[in-house]
Amino acid sequence: MQLATQLALYHARAVELRTEADAYRLATAARHPRDFRTRLGWTLVKVGLRLAAPPKTYSRCSPAL
């Protein structure tokens, strides 16, 4: 393959990769509110499970020192 042809192909591919990277950055920037909602939802589930669980019982006797 000629050097000029190979260089042109590399440049074209670099432009494609930069375009894909920009699109990915835009997609991830738009997704952040959903990530927050997901974390908040799982936190609420965890709190609900703690509230629904039977209370832990502790013995009143302390171990001998």
Backbone as a ProteinNet text record, in pm:
[ID]
protein_1_A
[PRIMARY]
MQLATQLALYHARAVELRTEADAYRLATAARHPRDFRTRLGWTLVKVGLRLAAPPKTYSRCSPAL
[TERTIARY]
85.4	0	90.7	49.1	125.3	118.4	224.6	231.8	124.1	100.6	0.1	-140.5	-167.8	-298.1	-317.5	-212.8	-219.8	-239.6	-169.1	-182.4	-323.6	-380.9	-517.1	-617	-598	-686	-674.9	-552.9	-534.8	-604.4	-592.6	-657.3	-809.9	-862.8	-1007.2	-1056.5	-982.8	-1022.3	-1013	-911.7	-897.2	-1017.1	-1065.6	-1183.1	-1305.3	-1321.4	-1433.6	-1428.1	-1308.6	-1294.7	-1323.6	-1278.7	-1307.9	-1457.2	-1523.8	-1668.9	-1741.4	-1700.1	-1760.5	-1734.6	-1614.5	-1581.5	-1667.3	-1688	-1773.9	-1917.3	-1966.7	-2102.7	-2114.4	-2013.2	-2014.5	-2013.7	-1930.8	-1925.9	-2060.8	-2125.7	-2257.1	-2359.8	-2352.6	-2448	-2427.6	-2303.5	-2279	-2314.4	-2297.8	-2335.1	-2485.9	-2561.3	-2707.2	-2760.6	-2679.6	-2725.6	-2712.3	-2643.5	-2618.4	-2743.5	-2851.8	-2969.8	-3024.9	-3016.1	-3064.9	-2975.9	-2844.9	-2755.9	-2790.7	-2823.5	-2862.1	-2990.3	-3087.1	-3213.9	-3193	-3103.1	-3075.4	-3014.3	-2914.6	-2853.1	-2953.9	-3036.6	-3138.3	-3237.4	-3278.3	-3372.2	-3316.1	-3190.4	-3130.4	-3108.9	-3081.2	-3068.6	-3201.3	-3309.4	-3442.2	-3477.4	-3438.3	-3462.2	-3385.1	-3260.5	-3178.9	-3240.1	-3285.2	-3348.9	-3477.5	-3555.5	-3678.8	-3653.2	-3548.8	-3515.8	-3470.8	-3397.6	-3356.3	-3476.5	-3571.3	-3690.2	-3778.3	-3780.9	-3865.8	-3802.2	-3672.1	-3603.6	-3635.6	-3640	-3665.2	-3548.5	-3576.2	-3469.5	-3367.4	-3244.7	-3138.5	-3151.4	-3128.4	-3134.2	-2993.4	-2965.3	-2833.6	-2850.1	-2754.6	-2762.1	-2721	-2778.9	-2749.6	-2624.3	-2577.1	-2458.9	-2333.4	-2241.8	-2115.5	-2016.6	-1925.1	-1827.2	-1734	-1689.3	-1600.7	-1466.2	-1414.3	-1283.6	-1174.6
-116.1	0	123.3	222.3	346.3	418.9	489.1	559.8	668	738.1	844.2	786.8	671.8	607.8	559.7	498.4	448.4	564.4	673.7	790	848.6	851.6	902.7	813.5	681.8	589.4	608.3	626.8	650.1	778.2	883.8	1009.7	995.8	923.6	904	825.1	723.6	643.4	725.8	811.1	896.1	990.1	1043.1	1130.3	1051.5	928.7	844.9	816.3	785.4	755.3	877.9	995	1116.8	1145.4	1120.4	1141.5	1046.1	920.3	822.7	860.9	909.7	949.2	1067.4	1164.2	1278.4	1233.4	1143.3	1092.5	1018.8	942.9	869.7	967	1071.2	1171.5	1239	1272.6	1336	1240.5	1113.4	1015.4	995	989.6	969.2	1093.6	1211.3	1334.4	1342.2	1292.5	1296.6	1188.5	1090	976.7	998.5	1100.9	1118.8	1126.4	1193.5	1195	1054.9	966.1	830.4	759	784.1	722.4	765.8	894.4	944.3	877.9	867.5	803.7	658.2	590.5	449.9	436.4	521	515.1	548.3	648.9	685.3	571.1	507.1	395.3	280.3	243	132.7	169.7	296.3	339.4	326.1	364.2	349.6	202.5	116.6	-27.3	-77.9	-34.7	-78.6	-32.2	92	144.2	67.3	40.6	-35.2	-175.1	-239.9	-373.3	-368.6	-264.7	-252	-229.1	-151.1	-125.7	-250	-332.2	-451.3	-567.7	-564.2	-674.5	-672.8	-790.1	-793.1	-727	-662.8	-594.2	-693.8	-651.5	-736.8	-738.1	-854.7	-864.7	-878.8	-805	-809.3	-864.6	-942	-993.9	-884.2	-886.1	-782.5	-815.6	-935.7	-974.8	-934.8	-873.7	-840	-952	-973.3	-1082	-1047.5	-1151.7	-1132.8	-1081.8	-986.3	-929.8	-994.4
0	0	0	-73.1	-80.3	53.6	85.2	211.6	220.9	114.5	115.2	136.4	75	90.1	233.3	287.6	424.6	523.3	500.4	587.6	579.6	461	444.6	518.1	512.1	583.9	735.7	785.2	927.9	973.1	892.1	926.7	925.5	827.6	820.4	941.5	980.5	1096.6	1225.5	1235.3	1353.2	1366.9	1255.2	1257.6	1303.6	1255.6	1297.7	1447.4	1498.1	1640.6	1726.4	1682	1757.5	1760.1	1648.9	1642.3	1737.5	1739.4	1831.4	1976.8	2006.1	2142.6	2186.3	2097.7	2130.4	2156.5	2073.8	2092.5	2225.1	2261.8	2389.1	2506.8	2498.5	2605.4	2623.5	2513.7	2522.6	2583.9	2546.7	2600	2749.5	2794.8	2937.8	3017.8	2960.3	3031.4	3049.6	2955	2964.3	3057.5	3092.9	3171.9	3322	3368	3510.5	3597.3	3557.6	3645.1	3673.3	3577	3600.2	3701.4	3696.4	3793.5	3934.7	3951.3	4083.2	4130.2	4040.7	4077.3	4115	4044.6	4075.2	4214	4244.1	4376.7	4486.4	4462	4560.5	4581.3	4472.6	4482.3	4562.9	4536.6	4611.2	4757.7	4784.4	4923.8	4995.9	4929.5	4990	5012.1	4920.1	4938	5059.9	5073.3	5186.5	5318.9	5324.3	5446	5475.4	5372.5	5391.9	5444.9	5394.3	5444.6	5589.9	5626	5766.1	5857	5810.5	5891.7	5903	5799.9	5800.2	5874.8	5895.7	5962.7	6111.5	6172.1	6316.5	6390.2	6501.2	6574.4	6628.6	6631.6	6686.3	6837.9	6894.9	7041.5	7094	7195.6	7258.8	7400.3	7443.5	7580.4	7676.1	7793.7	7892.1	7973	7961.7	8037.3	7960.8	8029.7	7964.5	7990.8	7899.6	7921.2	8039.3	8104.3	8219.9	8172.2	8248.1	8212	8287.5
[MASK]
+++++++++++++++++++++++++++++++++++++++++++++++++++++++++++++++++

